[in-house]
Amino acid sequence: MVRGGIWLIVVLAALWTGWWWLASAGLGQLLQQDRIAVSGWEVEPGAARVSGYPTRFDVEVDRLSARGPNGARLTMGNLKASAPAYLPTDLTLVLPESPVVMTLPGAEATLTAKGGIAELRLSPRRAMDLQEFGFRGDALEIGLNGQEFGGSGPIHANLQQSDKNPASYDLILKAEALRWEEALSRYLDIPTELRDAAASVDLAALLTLDEPLSAATVNAGSVQLRSFRGLRAQATWGEVTLRAEGDLTLDSSGRPEGTLTVRVNDWRPVLSLATDAGLLAPEMRAQAETILTALGRMNGDENT
């Protein structure tokens, strides 16, 4: 009996080893292609290495570039990805700490992630539906055309498929220490009292789409947002605080219907920002301030 058990283990180990090397070779062959078509983009991987035997698939790509519609181009270096060998639909990506560059006609944007990790979990059933997507990072830096525009401190985002409806997803977004560099402050003419103030965002909602997210639906560009419910959002910027909650549904043209309650305190710098940015005509400034002051007094505080 002992000998039979040993032989069974040997056979299973041999089968597992053969499967791992076969899958690893297929993955390596895929990454050696000059171009890989993904959701309307042509991805060009650089030199790649596959390791992790026997429990994982660990892939490291020296560089990655992609060409998209309308001349868009994305480049990044040293991308790492890993997944358990027994469940390759659970994927973890370690983003490079060098800038990710997005080139568009007339503009070049950069995104630098410090400690950036993305996790992707796909359903092995239901046409590879997205079950969960998460991102976390210690800091983000954003640049445009060679100038630093701003960044953030810790950031966390998560999108998780609902157990009750595969087309519904719980969304959570938290970002701290949002800031804007001098170049963006001048471009937007941000009021002086807000230029050096850090901001934060905390948002949660249940999003319902017309069909689940999957490689096929994303590639087809057919997914549309139908509603978001249980919306709870809070944003702070210096002394300004905004809170919002509500439930909205959207028709086929994207027009929302429902109730959204918003509360803003110390709102005058935001009114100045809207005026300076051209969102509010200067001749309407006094009238808007009068109306908002009256609404605040109805609640007992003209600043809220």
Steps between C-alpha positions, in 0.01 A plus 500: 500500500786736587669427169172567316463833678854599404436413137178704506687802633771456237242479220309805626823697536602404148160604361512831689855567383407425140195726519699785659775487239247474217307802628823689566624431148169620353516819706859559399416444135213751525732763649756444225258618233570836343144619557205379709150634429316596820175703510578707193868549592814346353728405788873460434673318788875511557718220631304284746583234757266241652580337836326386818501120464324312648231713669488826302539667165724803548557713191737794468498714186786745444280747317150522356363731234158516341341684209133590518237685297561855372876479539499435874810328637583361843846401621625360829795302627567209734147370547460200732200268509428187702219251553455170685564208269178336619293817434656713224189722487617670824761742372722745690686778314789696650522829314838648415625792708628662182243724323223347292478722191177560305553680170203663329489740202650822636550381857709263708383401847700309760384302802751386759379254763692440820422156640224453241335156502193396296306180565265345247269208573304342214229240523608164356137472391255746341723607209781617728295770674686752711444398863728755662750767409708681759777755497711640779801724503710701740506805272418611147668777298338648188676702230400657171733611219806489724345690793390357834129561547428333831475176688368323804599314809353156574226394259269197507237396247290185483227372268331176609224305327177462698388151600137590424547649153807427282447835322528696829827604661586652836736794448732642765747782438722668759776749423695709747736796478390607153699805393557720198832634381554868416459440126148360542410762761588776253322325213175462698551829687435322831419746781795583725338350810476161326834485315700347784211304653492122467180323402352156562218294347297214650230345279284188506208391278331199342529527122266303275591448134290357220728194485793362700852620431710247308770501235233460230273784619788739566650424159162562335453827693139404561476539879289790625439625854132464600495617861700576808340452837604557857739771385701641789772748419710741701770730368707754690722774361649727761206634700250398231307178563251340260268214591261330259260207517222370281366250248489563126392300195608579144300458181646382169629850421674527838257750651470445877182492707476478876603693810847628581558698818814714518629699796798737468652712774729801445392500137620848391850389382331238279280772350812705429663197335192438281498866393873515423483171307220635279236261633302793640467832314645790705174695469319205664740484796313748721163337429633150572659618825172662609303180430750273676519734801119496526495118481761486777302735724196274459712226664635733768848564354559717193837329443334158458 
